[in-house]
């Protein structure tokens, strides 16, 4: 028996137990804080929980378990301090800080295990929120806009519920698509259609269906291409696209917004399809403006609205790239896109992960949840154990699935 390996294994188990002991309640609280439970639970409680749990976890891991050299430790603490100061003094938002804490806390841990636990906790919370809203325990926001009845089902707005299911579907596809049977694919598709039926989240629904189609095509190619020609082309194509997916999406949406004019018939049509997102973004460049380090922006959106009327001063910019640009500044916006590009490039040999980044990059052109832990846990991959690092048994299983 290798004593050193046994000691390392015990330490890994201890670190994992510590991580998940904080991570599980944190995910639950973060999701609660983004729901209409806010109307019956004091906001201060959820706000303290969503910040203090990851802070405690990070400092315990940093100083008790993680083997960072002193310069690395100073860099991590400096980055945390700068982001904390930016959130408290400039922007009044904690989403960037929470995502950063997730990245640091996940250092050296099994990325897929983190996703599996997140999927379980988040799914349970969706059931609790949906049931609570249907039973009247919390408000179930209902909209009748454009002659369509839409339900938020415990979320603060209909599209937020659809966005959460979109990210959960991505996790399911990434983790399990290699082992999914035909009825599993039908089941996932049925979930997407059911969510669309109740939320009428058209753009999120489109992203769900596209993600399912892309993953289905990938699995068919991997399993049935005996000659490996199509498989090689497919994997190589996504490998080359990996680093440009997020930058292309961000630049494309920014250009569309900047160039938008009601006189341009093509852009006006696109604006209508995107529910006036181009118009609102173009207006924000004038009314809000951009800064290097961010600013406090008072977003007026449809959240919690129950009377079907658009709130006075409605100015919400749904596009994640622009939302981050206006609220958190140019430097953070560039850094976020660069990190997405890095995540895809670093794991470019894992086509499934590249497909995830492709879908997130696309979805965040029209949704604002890119750096919100309550929706997107994929940031953990930055410092988690590399996806390609598998134990021999796990590697054999992966190869068998393919």
N, C-alpha and C positions, 0 to 999 in steps of 0.2 A: 504493500500500500504506500502510495506517495503522500507523506505527511504534509508537505507544503501545499499540494493540490487540495487536500482535505481542508486545510486551514483557509485557503483562498475561497473554496466553495462555501464554507461557513460564513465567511465575511460577505460574499456576494449575497447569500441568503439574508443576512442581517440587514444589508443595505437595501435590498428589495423590500423587506418587511417594513423598514423605516419609510421608504418612499411611498409604498402603497397605503400605509397607515395614515399618511397625510394627503396623498393624492386622491383617494376615494372620496372622503368627505369634501375635499376642495372642489372636485368636479361637480358634486351634487350641489354645493352652495353657489358655485358660479352659475350653474344652470338655473337655480332658484332665483338668483338675482336678476336674471334676464326674463323673468316670467311675471304673471300677474299675481303671484304670491306676494309680490312687493306691496300689494294693497292691504295685506293682513299681517305681514311680518315687517317689523320696523326696518327701514332701509339700513340703518346703522349696523344692525346685526349682520346682515349679509355682506355689507361693505367691509366690516372688520374681518369676517371669516374669509372672504375671497382674497384678502391681502395678507393677513397674518399667517394663515396656514402655509402658503408657499414660502413666505419669508423665513419662518421657523425651519421648514424642511431644508431650504437652501443652506442656511447657516450651519445646521447640524451636519449636513453632508459635506460641506466645504471644510469644516474644521475637525470633523471626527473620522471621515471615511475617504473622501476624495484625495488622491495623491497629486495635488497641484504643486508645482514649484512656486517659489515665492513671487517671481515676476508674473507668472500666470494668475496667481491668486490676486495680486494687486490690480491686474487688468480687469479681472472679473468684478472685483469690488468697486473699481472706478466706474466701470460701465453701469453697474447697478445704481451707484450713487448719482450719476449723471441723469439716468432715466427717471429715477425717483424725484430728483429736483425738477426735471422738465415737467413731470406729471403734476407735481404739487404747485409749482410757481408759474408755469407757462400755459399748460393745456388743460389742467383739471381732469385728466383722463388717466385711467390705470391699465388700459388694454395692452399697451406696449410693455409695461412693466410686468404684467402677469405672463405674457408670452415669453419674455426674457427669463423670468423665474422658472417657467416650465423647461426651457432649453437647458438652463444650468442644473436644475434638479435631475434631469434625465441623463446627466453625464455618466457614460459607461454602462448604462442599463440596457436591457433588451427592448429594442424599439417596438417589436411586434407584440411583446407582452404588455407594454404600456398601452398600445392600441386596443388590445383585447379587453383589458380592464376598463379602459375609457368607453369602449363600445357597450360593455355590460352595464356600467353605472349610468351612462347617458341614456341607454334604452329603457332602463328602469325608471329614470326620471321622466322620460317622455310619456311612459304609461301613467305615472303618477300625475303629471301635469294634465294630460288629456282627460283622465278619469275625474280629476278634481274640477276641471272646467265643465265637463258634461254634467256632473252632479251638482254644480252650482256652489261648490266650496270656494272657488275663486272665480273672478270674472272670465267669461268666455266672450271675448270681443267679436262682435258680428258686424259685417259690412254688407251693404246692399248696393255698392257702387256699380255702375254700368249694367244695372239690371241683373247682377249675379250675386248670390248670397255666399259670403266667405266667412270662415270661422278661424279664429286664431288658436283655439284649443289650448289655452293656458299661456301661450306666448303673448308678447305685447303687440304683435301685429301678425297678420296672416302669413306674409312672406317670411317672417322669422321662423315660423314653424316649418315651412317648406324647406328653408335653408338648412335647418338642423337635420332634417331627414336626408337631404342631399349629402351632407358630410357623413352621416351614419352609413348611407349606402356606399359611399366611397370606401369607408373602412371595411365594410363587409366584402366588397369586391376585391380590395387589395389583399385582405387576409385569406379569403376562402374561394376566390373564383376558380383556382386550379382544381378544386375538389367539388365544384358545384355541378349537380345533375340538371337535366332540362327543367324539372319541376321547380328547382331552386331559382333558376332564371325567371321562370314565370311568376314565382312568388315575389321576387324583388321588384319585377315590373308591376305586379299588382299593387304593391305598396306605393310605388310612385303614382300610379293612377288614382289610388284611394286618397293620397295626400292632395293631389291636384283637384279631385272632386270636392273636397271640403275647403281647401284654401284658395283655389284658383290662382296658385302661384305659377303663372305661365312660364316665366323664364327659368325658375328653379326646376320646374317639371321638365323643360326641354333639356336642361343640363343632366338631370337624373337619367333620362332616356338615352341621351348621347353617351353617358358614362357606361351604362349597361351594354349598349351596342358595341362600344369600343372594347370593353373587357371580354364580351362574348366572342368578338372577332379574334381577339388575341388568343383566347383559349383554344378556339378551333384551329387556328394556324399552328399553335404550339403542339397540339395533339395529333393533327392529321397530316401535316406536311412532312411526309416521310423523306422526301428528297432534300429537305432543309433549305431549298432555294427561296421560297416565299418567306419562311421563318427567318432566314438570315436577312433578307431585305427588310422585313417588318421591324425586327429588332434594331438593325443598323439605322433605319430611318428615325426611329424614336430616340436612339442614342445620340444622333447628330442634332436632332431638334431640342434635346433636353435643356441645354443652357440658354436657348433663345425664347422659350415658350412664355415665361413671365415677362421679360422685357418687351417682347413683341406685343403682348396683350396690353401692357401698361401704356406703351407709346401709341398704339393704335387708338385706344379709347381716349387718351389725352388729346391726340390730334383731331379726332372726330369732334370732341367737345370744343376745342379752341376754334375750329373751322366752322362750327355750326352757325347757320343763319336761317331764319324763317323763310328767307327768299329762295333758298336752295331747295328745290323739290325733293332731291334724293335724300339730303340730310334731314329734311322735315319729315319724310316718310320713316327714316330710321329712328328719328326722335319719337314719333308716334308709336312705333313698334316697341321702343324701349321705355314707354310710359313717361315721356318728357325728361328722361335722364340727361340728354344732351343740353336741353334748354336750362335745366337747373344747374348743371355743371358750368355752363358758360356764364350764367348770372353770378355764380359764386366767385369766379375769377375777378369780377368787378366789385361785388359787395363785400366779399370776405378777404380775397387776396391771398398771397402766399408769403411765407417767411422762412428763413433758414432753419429755425429751431422750433417752430410751432407756435400756436396761439390758442387762447380759449375761444372756442366757437360754440355759439348757442344754436344747436341744430333743432329745427322745428319739423317734426315728421308726423307720421300717422299713428305712432305708438299710443296705445290706450284710448284712441278715438272711438267713440261708440255712437256718434250721431250722424255718421256718414258725410259730414261736412269737412272739407279740407281746412285744417287749422290756419288761422290768420298768420301771415308771415312764413308760410311753408317754404322751406329752403333746403330740405334734406338731400344730400348728394349720396346716392346709393353706391356708386362705383368705389370700390375699396381703394384703388390707387389714388383717385382724386380726393376721397374723404381723408385719407392719410396725409396727402399733400397739403390740404387746407388746414387741417387740425394739428398735425404733428410736424409739419415743415418739410422742406426740400430734402434735407440730409436724411431724415428718417425714411422718407418715401423712396429715395434711391437705395438706401441700405436694405429696406424690406424686399424690394424687387431683386437686388443683387443676391440676397440670401436665398430667395426662392430659386434663382438661377443656379446658385451653388449647390443647393440641396438636390436639384435635378441632375446636375453634372456629376456630383460626387457619387450618386447612385444610378448613373446612366445605364449600367449593365442590368439593372433590375427594371425591365420594361413596364411591369405593373406599377412601380412607383412613379416612373416618368408619366404614365397615363394619369395617375393621381394629380401630379403637378400640372399637367395639361388641363385637366378639368377644373382644378382650383383656379388656375390662371384665367380660364374662360369665365367661370362663374363670378369671379370677383370683378369682372368688367361691369357687372350689373348688380352685385350684392356687396354689402359693406362689412362682411364678417371675417376678413382675411386674417386679422391678428387677434381675434377674440377666442380665448380658450374655451368658452362655452360652445363653440362650434368647431373650431379647427385645432386638433391636437397634433397635426403632422409636423409642427415646428420642432417637436421633441427629437426628430431625427438628426438635427444638427450636431448635437454632442452625445447622442445615444451611441451604443455599440453599432458599428457599421452593419448595414443590412446584409452585406455579403459575408460577414463573419459568422459562420454557422458551425456548430458542433458536427462531427462526422455523421452521427445518426440523423440530425436535422437536415444536413445537406443531402444525404441519401434520400430522405423523404421528399424534399423539394424536387430533386431530379426525377423521382418516381412519379410525382404528380404531373410533371411536364411530359 
